[in-house]
Amino acid sequence: GSIPFSKLDGTILRSIDIVEMCRKNAELLTILEDTTVKKIVKEYEKFKKKLDIFHVAFSGGKDSAVLLDLVKKALPVGSFVVIFGDTGMEFPDTYRAVEITKKQCEADGTPFYISKSHFEPKDSWLMFGTPARVLRWCCSVHKSTPQTLKMREITGKDNYIGMDFVGVRAHESVTRSKYDYENFGKKQKGQYSYNPILEWTAAEVWLYIFANNIVVNEAYKKGNSRAGCLFCPMGGGKGDFLQRAAYPEEVGTYISLIKQMNARNAGNETELNSYVSNGGWNARKNGRDLTIDSQRYVEEIEKGKFTMTITSPTTDWREWIKTLGTIPFDYDYVEIPDGFKIICSASVAKSYPKEFKRFKQVFRKASHCVGCRVCETNCRNGCISFENGLQITDCLHCGQCHEIDDGCLVFHSIRKSSGDGSM
């Protein structure tokens, strides 16, 4: 009965006869549904004896709602689980859609889980800095890591191998238009993903929703074309405007954080507003303009010696160094007030490039680790634990905990420069 955010008088929306629309497209929808259900069944039959778990990645958005309904039609009850990855930054309306879906799953016997980081978003932003297009630590910390931990809990295995049914569609972006139906390790390391509705259009998704009476996230009724994180660095333009218009208080919290963490324009409200509205916050490539102190780890080369100075370390380097095994070069440890120095010959960088890279990463981890648990989930052998502080036991030296940008997401996100010397 009302038009959200309309500033015009006399504007009229012509309503659509949804029942008639569904009737006229019934044949198309039947073919589309049958084809997709058969694909899901075929994929399940192909892997059901090989994998530990099948799960529907549920976001509360329209695509994942359709996907869940299709998987329910295709697979036996109890053969898969549903996991909602709660980033803590979702649209308020998403939580209502999730609650309704959770109750529906409980009623029909489908296991429904919610995974969430132990960090609150406001706290993680103050530790990692604002998320940015090339510094999307938020997806690892608030999405994939909690989901992995939840599936380890469900399966009882650190090295489980599973399959995610994902509601990705090729029409959403140029990048997604190049996706395959099935992939291994692209969404999460060591895991399969399958995209059953990859070739569906948005029109077909909405048609299916109306024809099957699937719950609609109210965010779409407020003009939003997507449901996800409220202030995603990959967004912008009309989407940002509509999100702020729909949820001014929640979005305002993140705008305040962005301004609070901008060291360059501190105190200049005009420049701070420009920094937000022009996307300066999500274009950052390092921590140069942040208020966060990143000088806990400093590298220097002088007189043939390479020195790392670590002050106020957050974790014990003696634990992290267990991940390296035998170190093929000598180094010295020197205590200093509130920290220590590690000194070795500068020549080892050329003599042992791979080993030296990981050696440096040990001390970046020690200086900046906040226990985000990404390293823990990268380790499929269960050697890393943060339950009672950092503990590394029986390490197999697979190196997966080092397969993170600069060895540590916090260090990578707040470092003062890229460090590679390139223009």
N, C-alpha and C positions, 0 to 999 in steps of 0.2 A: 503493500500500500504506500510505500514511500521510496524515493530515489536517493540512495546514499550519496551524501556530499554534493548534491546538485545545488548550484547557485542560480539556476535559471527558473523563472516562473513560467508555468504553463507547459512544462515539458511533459510529454506523455510517452510511456513505454507501451508498445503494442504487445500484448501477451501472446504466447504461443500455445496452441492446442497440443500439449505434450502427448496425450493419449492417442490422438490421431497421428502424430508424428511417429510414435512407436509402431502403430498399426501399419502405416505405409512402408516402414523400413524393416518389418518383421522378418522378411525373407533374407535380406542382407545380414541382419543381426544373427539369425540362426546359422547361416554359413560361417560367419566370422567366429561365433562362439564354438561351434562344433570343431572347426579347424584348429583353434587355439587349445581347446581341451585335449584333443588328440595329441598335439605336440607335447603338452605337459605330461600326459600319460606315457608317451614314448620315451621322454627324457627320464622319467622316474623308473620305468622298467629297465632302462639302460644302466642305471647307476644304483639301484636299490640294494644290491648285494655287495657293492663296493664301498659305499660311503657310510659315515657314522650318523649323519643328521641331514635332514632337509628342512629348510626354513623359508618362510615368506618374510621378506624385509618390508615391514609395514611402516609407512610414514604418516598416515592420517590424511594424505592427499588423494585426489581422485584416481590416479593411476594405480596406486597400491591397493585402493579399495576394490577396484575392478579385478586386479590381479588376484587378490585374496578370494574373491567370490569364485573365480574361474578354477583356482587350485582346489577349493573345497568341492567343486563339482567333479573334478578330475581324479582326486586321490582319496583313499580311505581315511576315515577319521583316525587320528593318532599316528599317521605315517609322516606327519610334518608338524612343525611348531611355527608359531607366529611371534616375531620379535619386533617391538616398537623401540627404536633407538631414540630415547629422549635426550636431546642435547641440552635441555633446560632453556633453550632459546626459541622454542616453537611458537607459532601463532597461538594466542589464547584459544581461538576456536578449534584448533587442532586437538587440544586436550579433551574437549568435549566430544569430538568425533571418535577419538581413541577410546574413551570410556564407553561409548555406546557399542563400538566394535568389540571391545573386550568382553562385555556382557553377552553379546551375541555368540562369541566363541565359547564362552563358559557354558552357555545353554546347549550348544551343539557338540560339546566335547572336544573342541579344538584347543590344545594348550596355547595360551597367550602369555608372553613374558614381556617385561619392560626392562631395558638395560639403560643404565645411566652412569656417568662419570662420578667419582667421589668429589670432584671439584664443582663448585657452583660457577656458572659462567662469569659472573662479575669478578670472582677471585682469579680465575684463569686468565682473564684479559689483563689483569694487573700484573700477572707473572710473565705471560708470553708476549704482551703487547697486543695491539689490535690485530685481528686477522686481516690478511691482505691477499690479493689475487695470487701472488707467488709465495705467500707465507700462510698457507691454509692449515696451520697446526690444529685448528678447531675440529676438522673432520677426523683426524687421527685420535685426538684426545677425547672428544665428546661423542663420537659416533662409532668408528670401527673398533677401537680398543674395548669400550664397554660391551659391545656386541660379542666380540671374541671371548671375553671373560665370561659372559653369560652362557655361551655355548660350551665352554669348558666345564662350567658348573653343571649344565644339563647332561652332557655326555660323560663327565667324569674323566675326560682325557685332555691332556695338554696338546697332544699331537693329533687331535681329531681332524678328519677331512670331511667337509660338508658341501652342500650345494645351497646357494641362495637363489630363490626365485625373486627377481627384481622387476619392478614396473617401469623400466626404462623404455622410452620410445624414440625412434629415429627422427621423428618430426620435431622434437624439442630443440635440437641444436645441430650445427654442422658437425661438431665432434661426435655426438651420439648417432648421427646418420651413418657413421662408419663402423658402428658396433656390430659384432656378430651375435647370433642368438646365444651361443654357448662360448664361454671363455674360462680359462684357468689362471688364477692368480692376479687378475687385473683389478678386481674390486677389493679382495683381501688375499694376502699371501697364502699360498697353499690351499686355496679354496676354489671350488667351481661356482660359476654364476650362470644363470639361464634367464633370458629376457623374453618371456612368452608373448608379450604384447608389443614387441619391438616395432612392427609395421602398422600398428593401429594409429589412426588419426585422433585428434582431440574430439572431433565430432562423433566418432564411433565410440569413444570412451563415455561421453555424456549420454549418448543414446542407450548404451548398455546400462548406465546408472539409472536412468529414468525407467527403462523397461523392467529392471529387476528390483526396483525400490531400494537401492543401496543408499546408505546414509551419506548426505552431502555435507562436507565441511563448510560451515557458514562463512569462512574466509572468502570463498569464491563469490558469495552473494554480495560482498562488499567491494567487488571489482578486482580482487587479486587473481592473477592468472596462475599462480602457483601457491603451494603451501610448503613451508620448510622453515628454515631459520629466519627470525624476524629481521636481522640486519646482516645479511650475507654479503661478503665482499664481492661475490660474483654477480650481485644484483645491480640496481641503478635505475635512473630515469623514472618512468611511470610507476614501476613496481615499488620503488622507494617512497614515492609520493603517496600511493594508495595505502601502503603499510603504515605510514605515519598517520595518515588520516583515519585509518581504522583503529589503530592501537597507539594513540599518542603517548600515553604514559609509559608503556613498555618500551617503545622505540626511543623515547626521550632518555631512558636510563642509559642506553648504549651511546647515544649522542653525547651525553654528559661525560661518559667514560673516555670517549675519543678526545674531547676537549681537554679533559683532566690530564691525559697522557701525552699531550702535544707540548714538548718543551720549547720548540722554536717559536710558536706564536702565543706562549703563555701570557695572559693578561690583555691580549688584543682580541676583543670579542668579534670584531669584523673579520679579522683574518681566521679566527677559529671557525666561524660560521662558513666562510669560504672553503676552508679545509674539509669540512664535512660535506657541504653541498656539491663541491666539485670533485669529490672522490679522492682527495689527497691521502686520506687515511687508508684506503684500500689499494693504493698504488705504491706504498712503501716497499722497499726491497731489503731493508735492514733496520736496525734500531737507532739510527743516527739521531732522529728527531724525537725519540721517546724520553720520558722522564725516568725510565727504569735504568738503574745502574748496571752496566754490562762489563765493568772493568774488573770483575773478579778473576778473569783469566786474561793474561797478557803474554804475547810471544815476542821474543827479541833475538836477534842474531848479532853477535859482536865478537870480534877476534876469533872466529872459527868455532864459537860456542853457540849452541841453541839453548835458550832459556825460556821456560814457562813459569810465570809467577802466578800463583793461585792464592787469593785472599778470601777469607770467609767462605770456605767450601761448604756445600750443602750436603755432600755425601762423602764416604770414605773411599779414597782412590785405591786403597789396598783391596777393596772388594772388586771394583771395576777392572783392575789390572789382571784379575783372574781370568778374564775373557780372552786374554791374548796368548796364553800358553807360554812357551819359551820365547824370550825376547833376544834377538840375535845381536844386540849391541849393548854397551855399558852406559849407565846413566847415574847421576848423583842426586841424592835427596838432601835438601838443606832447609832446615826450619827457619822461619822468619816470624815476626810478630803477627798473629792472626792469620797464619797461613804457612806456605812453603814454596820452595823453588825446585824445579826439576831441570837438571843441566846435562846436556850430552853434546857430542861432536856434531857440528852442522853438516858434516859430510854424510851422516847416516840417512839423510833425506834422499840422497841419490843412490846410496848403496842398498837401502831396504825401503823403497817407496811405499809398498803396501803395508808393511809392518809399522813404518813410521807414521803413516796416516792414522792407523788405529791407535797407536801409542798416544798421539796428540788427542784423539777423541776420548781416551780414558780420562784425561784431565779436564776436558770440556764437560764431560758428564759429571765428574767429581765437583766441579766448581758451580754448575748450574742446575743439576738435577733436582726436580721438585716432586718426583714420584708420580709422574703422569701415567706410568705403567705401559707406555708404548713399547719400550724395550722388553718388558715382561711378556707381552703378547707376541712380539717378534720371535721370541725364543720358544720353539715348539718342543723343546726337551724339558721344560719345567725347571730350568736351573736358576732362574731369576725370580725373586719374590720381594714384595714391598710390604707384606702384611705386618711385620714387626720391624720396620726399617729395612733398608737394602741388605739383602743376603743373596750371595751367589754360591751355589753348591754344585759340585760334580760337573763343572762346565766342560762341554765337549769342544769348545773353541770353534763353533760353526760360523761365528762372525755375524749372525743375523741381527744381533743387538747393535751392531755398528752400521747396519744398512739404513741409516737415518741421516738426513741432511746435517752435515758437520758433527755427526755423532750424538747430538742432543737437540731436541726441538726448541727448548728454551734458548740455548746458546745461539742457534741458527736464527731465531726470530728477533733477538734483541742485540745481536752483534753490531758493532759500530760501522763496519764496512764489509764488503763482500769478500775481501781477502785474496781474490784471485788475480788482481792487478790488471784486469781487462777493462777496456773502455766501454 
